[in-house]
């Protein structure tokens, strides 16, 4: 028994020694590649992790002190309440919490519901085209809106949907309808936001799926044709299973942003007339943190939003792993 135990210990120590030697050997062998990693790691450490001490602002009654650097003002500021949670309590119990939650969730949910499947369908249809010149032309045209800035996209929308001179309202009047003030009516905001998002990102979103489709073995289609499979059956049994991992991963990443709707586009599109449907967490943070200079309250709202997004990401990854056996980790 004693000899067997000693032999097991000796075997384990030999394995650890081999593992250690193997790791050290790999480090020495790949030292040039590892050195190339250093600038990237330093960049993320300095600009992504070091500034994270600023999260403390959400838990403190922060005010910039004259003659003191930012970090000093953060560390010397008093805590917000006994546990530093006063700003979080004020926001959750405040009058805007449920309106912001509803608006943010619906904008994110509609963007995924309508914006997620359309690039997949577009990629599948492009993949079925046999004329490669026409396919390249359609693909190139679909990319172009992606390279337009958000400012240009919103500017084009406002020109086309202007109440008096916009081409849409001119056509409505000619057809006998009343003109619509699209950017002044809360009921139109979500439609405009989601439709412009789909139009702008359709081509670039399809690129990922087209890249995945290019890896599908052509012999599978030839075998399916010999077996008498129709184009729809080939798409269902060969194409869709081939891109399933990519679809799952992009869906997980999309779900992580359900409550992470950005502020830039909404700030350009909304006005006090449409706050009922357009105001979201990020725009509220912008107004409270930067316009009203209430840094602690704005940081608390933004941190709350980030925690919810992490929860969505972890939940979506867990469900995807359970249902499809595909996940990010």
C-alpha positions as CSV (number, residue, x, y, z in Angstrom):
1,X,0.0,0.0,0.0
2,X,2.8,2.3,1.0
3,X,4.9,1.5,-2.1
4,X,1.8,2.1,-4.3
5,X,1.2,5.4,-2.7
6,X,4.8,6.5,-3.2
7,X,4.7,5.4,-6.8
8,X,1.6,7.5,-7.4
9,X,3.2,10.5,-5.8
10,X,6.3,10.0,-8.0
11,X,4.2,9.7,-11.1
12,X,2.4,12.9,-10.2
13,X,5.6,14.8,-9.6
14,X,7.0,13.5,-12.9
15,X,3.9,14.8,-14.7
16,X,4.1,18.2,-13.0
17,X,7.8,18.4,-13.9
18,X,7.0,17.5,-17.5
19,X,4.1,20.0,-17.6
20,X,6.4,22.7,-16.2
21,X,9.2,21.9,-18.6
22,X,6.7,21.9,-21.4
23,X,5.3,25.3,-20.5
24,X,8.7,26.8,-20.1
25,X,9.8,25.2,-23.4
26,X,6.8,26.7,-25.2
27,X,7.5,30.2,-23.6
28,X,11.1,30.0,-24.8
29,X,10.1,28.8,-28.2
30,X,7.4,31.5,-28.7
31,X,9.2,34.4,-26.9
32,X,9.1,36.6,-30.0
33,X,5.3,36.2,-30.4
34,X,4.8,36.7,-26.7
35,X,6.8,40.0,-26.8
36,X,4.6,41.2,-29.6
37,X,1.7,40.8,-27.2
38,X,3.1,43.2,-24.7
39,X,2.1,46.5,-26.4
40,X,-1.5,45.2,-26.8
41,X,-1.7,44.0,-23.2
42,X,-0.2,47.4,-21.9
43,X,-2.8,49.3,-24.0
44,X,-5.7,47.4,-22.5
45,X,-4.2,47.6,-19.0
46,X,-3.7,51.3,-19.1
47,X,-6.8,52.4,-21.0
48,X,-9.3,49.7,-20.0
49,X,-8.5,48.5,-16.6
50,X,-6.6,51.3,-14.8
51,X,-9.5,53.8,-15.4
52,X,-11.9,51.3,-13.7
53,X,-11.1,52.9,-10.4
54,X,-13.5,55.6,-11.6
55,X,-16.4,53.2,-10.7
56,X,-16.0,54.5,-7.2
57,X,-17.7,57.7,-8.3
58,X,-21.0,55.8,-8.4
59,X,-20.6,55.0,-4.6
60,X,-19.4,58.4,-3.4
61,X,-20.6,62.0,-3.3
62,X,-18.0,63.1,-5.8
63,X,-17.1,66.7,-6.5
64,X,-14.0,67.9,-8.3
65,X,-11.8,69.7,-5.8
66,X,-9.9,72.7,-6.9
67,X,-6.2,72.1,-7.1
68,X,-6.5,68.3,-6.8
69,X,-6.2,65.7,-9.6
70,X,-9.2,63.6,-10.5
71,X,-8.0,60.4,-8.7
72,X,-7.4,62.3,-5.5
73,X,-10.9,63.8,-5.6
74,X,-12.4,60.3,-6.1
75,X,-10.6,58.7,-3.2
76,X,-11.1,61.6,-0.7
77,X,-14.8,62.0,-1.5
78,X,-17.3,60.8,1.2
79,X,-19.3,57.7,0.7
80,X,-22.9,58.1,-0.5
81,X,-24.8,56.7,2.5
82,X,-23.8,53.9,4.9
83,X,-23.1,51.4,2.0
84,X,-22.5,53.8,-0.8
85,X,-25.8,52.9,-2.5
86,X,-27.8,56.1,-2.1
87,X,-27.6,57.0,-5.7
88,X,-28.7,53.6,-6.8
89,X,-31.7,53.7,-4.4
90,X,-32.6,57.2,-5.6
91,X,-32.6,56.1,-9.3
92,X,-34.5,52.8,-8.7
93,X,-37.1,54.6,-6.6
94,X,-37.2,57.7,-8.9
95,X,-40.0,58.6,-11.3
96,X,-38.0,57.8,-14.5
97,X,-36.8,54.2,-13.7
98,X,-39.6,52.2,-15.2
99,X,-40.0,54.4,-18.2
100,X,-36.3,54.2,-19.0
101,X,-36.3,50.4,-18.4
102,X,-39.3,49.9,-20.8
103,X,-37.9,52.2,-23.5
104,X,-34.4,50.7,-23.3
105,X,-35.7,47.1,-23.4
106,X,-38.1,47.6,-26.2
107,X,-35.6,49.4,-28.4
108,X,-33.1,46.6,-27.8
109,X,-35.6,43.8,-28.2
110,X,-37.1,45.2,-31.4
111,X,-33.6,45.7,-32.8
112,X,-32.9,41.9,-32.2
113,X,-36.3,40.7,-33.2
114,X,-36.3,42.4,-36.6
115,X,-32.6,43.2,-37.1
116,X,-31.1,39.9,-36.2
117,X,-32.8,37.5,-38.8
118,X,-32.8,39.8,-41.8
119,X,-28.9,39.7,-42.4
120,X,-29.2,35.9,-42.2
121,X,-32.0,35.8,-44.7
122,X,-30.1,38.2,-46.9
123,X,-26.9,36.1,-46.8
124,X,-28.9,32.9,-47.6
125,X,-30.5,34.6,-50.6
126,X,-27.1,36.0,-51.8
127,X,-25.6,32.5,-51.5
128,X,-28.3,31.2,-53.8
129,X,-27.4,33.6,-56.6
130,X,-25.4,31.9,-59.4
131,X,-24.5,35.1,-61.3
132,X,-21.4,36.2,-59.4
133,X,-21.3,39.7,-61.1
134,X,-24.8,40.4,-60.0
135,X,-24.1,38.9,-56.6
136,X,-21.0,41.1,-56.1
137,X,-23.0,44.2,-57.2
138,X,-25.8,43.6,-54.7
139,X,-23.3,42.8,-52.0
140,X,-21.3,46.0,-52.6
141,X,-24.4,48.2,-52.7
142,X,-25.6,46.6,-49.4
143,X,-22.3,47.5,-47.7
144,X,-22.4,51.2,-48.5
145,X,-24.8,52.5,-45.8
146,X,-22.5,50.9,-43.2
147,X,-19.8,53.4,-44.0
148,X,-22.1,56.4,-43.5
149,X,-21.8,58.2,-40.1
150,X,-24.7,58.2,-37.7
151,X,-24.9,62.0,-38.2
152,X,-25.3,61.5,-42.0
153,X,-27.9,58.8,-41.6
154,X,-30.1,60.8,-39.2
155,X,-29.6,63.9,-41.4
156,X,-30.9,62.0,-44.5
157,X,-33.9,60.6,-42.5
158,X,-34.8,64.1,-41.3
159,X,-34.6,65.4,-44.9
160,X,-36.8,62.6,-46.3
161,X,-39.3,62.8,-43.5
162,X,-39.6,66.5,-43.0
163,X,-43.2,67.6,-42.5
164,X,-43.4,70.1,-45.4
165,X,-40.6,69.3,-47.8
166,X,-39.7,65.6,-47.2
167,X,-40.3,63.3,-50.1
168,X,-42.4,60.9,-47.9
169,X,-44.8,63.6,-46.8
170,X,-45.0,65.1,-50.3
171,X,-46.1,61.7,-51.6
172,X,-48.6,61.3,-48.8
173,X,-50.2,64.6,-49.6
174,X,-50.3,63.8,-53.3
175,X,-52.1,60.5,-52.4
176,X,-54.6,62.4,-50.3
177,X,-53.3,61.7,-46.8
178,X,-52.3,64.2,-44.1
179,X,-48.6,64.8,-43.6
180,X,-47.0,63.1,-40.6
181,X,-44.5,64.8,-38.2
182,X,-42.4,61.6,-37.9
183,X,-39.7,63.0,-35.5
184,X,-42.2,64.8,-33.3
185,X,-44.6,61.8,-32.6
186,X,-43.5,59.4,-29.8
187,X,-45.3,56.5,-31.6
188,X,-43.0,56.7,-34.6
189,X,-39.7,56.8,-32.8
190,X,-39.1,53.0,-32.3
191,X,-40.0,52.3,-36.0
192,X,-37.6,54.9,-37.2
193,X,-34.8,53.8,-34.9
194,X,-35.1,50.0,-35.7
195,X,-35.6,50.5,-39.5
196,X,-32.6,52.8,-39.9
197,X,-30.5,50.3,-37.9
198,X,-31.5,47.5,-40.2
199,X,-30.9,49.6,-43.3
200,X,-27.4,50.7,-42.2
201,X,-26.1,47.4,-40.9
202,X,-27.7,44.9,-43.2
203,X,-24.8,44.4,-45.6
204,X,-22.0,44.3,-43.0
205,X,-24.1,41.9,-40.8
206,X,-24.5,39.5,-43.8
207,X,-20.7,39.4,-44.3
208,X,-20.2,37.2,-41.2
209,X,-22.7,34.7,-42.5
210,X,-21.4,34.8,-46.0
211,X,-17.9,34.0,-44.7
212,X,-19.3,31.0,-42.8
213,X,-21.1,29.9,-45.9
214,X,-18.0,30.0,-48.0
215,X,-16.6,27.2,-45.8
216,X,-19.3,24.7,-46.6
217,X,-18.1,21.8,-48.6
218,X,-19.5,22.0,-52.2
219,X,-19.6,18.2,-52.3
220,X,-22.4,18.2,-49.8
221,X,-24.6,20.1,-52.2
222,X,-23.6,17.9,-55.1
223,X,-24.5,14.8,-53.1
224,X,-27.8,16.4,-52.1
225,X,-28.6,17.2,-55.7
226,X,-27.9,13.6,-56.7
227,X,-30.3,12.5,-53.9
228,X,-33.0,14.8,-55.4
229,X,-33.0,17.5,-52.7
230,X,-34.6,20.8,-53.6
231,X,-32.9,24.1,-53.1
232,X,-35.0,24.7,-50.0
233,X,-34.1,21.3,-48.6
234,X,-30.4,22.0,-49.3
235,X,-30.7,25.3,-47.4
236,X,-32.5,23.7,-44.5
237,X,-30.3,20.6,-44.1
238,X,-26.9,21.8,-45.2
239,X,-26.6,25.6,-45.2
240,X,-28.4,26.4,-41.9
241,X,-26.6,23.7,-39.8
242,X,-23.2,25.0,-41.3
243,X,-23.8,28.5,-40.0
244,X,-25.5,27.6,-36.7
245,X,-22.4,28.2,-34.5
246,X,-22.0,31.7,-36.0
247,X,-25.7,32.4,-35.6
248,X,-25.7,31.4,-31.9
249,X,-22.6,33.5,-31.1
250,X,-23.9,36.6,-32.8
251,X,-27.3,36.1,-31.1
252,X,-25.6,35.8,-27.7
253,X,-23.6,39.0,-28.3
254,X,-26.8,40.8,-29.5
255,X,-28.7,39.7,-26.4
256,X,-25.9,41.2,-24.2
257,X,-26.9,44.6,-25.7
258,X,-30.6,44.4,-25.1
259,X,-30.3,47.1,-22.4
260,X,-27.1,48.6,-23.9
261,X,-28.7,50.8,-26.6
262,X,-26.2,53.6,-27.4
263,X,-26.8,57.2,-26.8
264,X,-25.3,58.8,-30.0
265,X,-28.0,58.0,-32.5
266,X,-30.9,58.6,-30.0
267,X,-29.5,62.0,-29.0
268,X,-29.5,63.0,-32.7
269,X,-33.0,61.7,-33.2
270,X,-35.0,62.5,-30.1
271,X,-36.5,65.7,-28.6
272,X,-38.5,66.4,-25.5
273,X,-41.6,65.6,-27.6
274,X,-40.5,62.0,-27.9
275,X,-39.0,61.3,-24.5
276,X,-41.9,59.0,-23.6
277,X,-40.6,56.4,-26.1
278,X,-37.1,57.5,-26.9
279,X,-35.4,58.3,-23.5
280,X,-33.2,55.4,-22.5
281,X,-30.6,54.7,-19.8
282,X,-27.7,56.0,-21.9
283,X,-29.4,59.3,-22.8
284,X,-30.5,59.8,-19.2
285,X,-26.8,59.2,-18.1
286,X,-25.7,61.8,-20.7
287,X,-28.2,64.4,-19.4
288,X,-27.6,63.7,-15.7
289,X,-23.8,63.2,-15.8
290,X,-22.6,65.6,-18.4
291,X,-25.4,68.2,-18.9
292,X,-26.4,68.6,-15.2
293,X,-22.8,67.7,-13.9
294,X,-24.2,65.2,-11.4
295,X,-21.3,62.7,-12.0
296,X,-22.1,60.3,-9.2
297,X,-25.8,59.9,-10.1
298,X,-24.9,59.4,-13.8
299,X,-22.2,56.9,-13.0
300,X,-24.6,54.9,-10.7
301,X,-27.2,54.7,-13.5
302,X,-24.6,53.6,-16.1
303,X,-23.1,51.0,-13.7
304,X,-26.6,49.6,-13.0
305,X,-27.2,49.4,-16.8
306,X,-23.8,47.6,-17.3
307,X,-24.6,45.0,-14.5
308,X,-27.9,44.2,-16.2
309,X,-26.2,43.8,-19.5
310,X,-23.7,41.3,-18.0
311,X,-26.6,39.4,-16.5
312,X,-28.2,39.2,-20.0
313,X,-24.9,38.0,-21.6
314,X,-24.4,35.3,-19.0
315,X,-28.0,34.1,-19.2
316,X,-28.0,34.0,-23.0
317,X,-24.7,32.1,-23.0
318,X,-26.1,29.6,-20.5
319,X,-29.3,29.0,-22.4
320,X,-27.5,28.7,-25.8
321,X,-25.2,26.1,-24.3
322,X,-28.2,24.2,-22.9
323,X,-30.3,24.3,-26.1
324,X,-27.7,24.2,-29.0
325,X,-24.5,23.2,-27.3
326,X,-22.9,26.3,-28.7
327,X,-21.6,29.1,-26.4
328,X,-19.0,31.8,-26.0
329,X,-17.3,29.9,-23.1
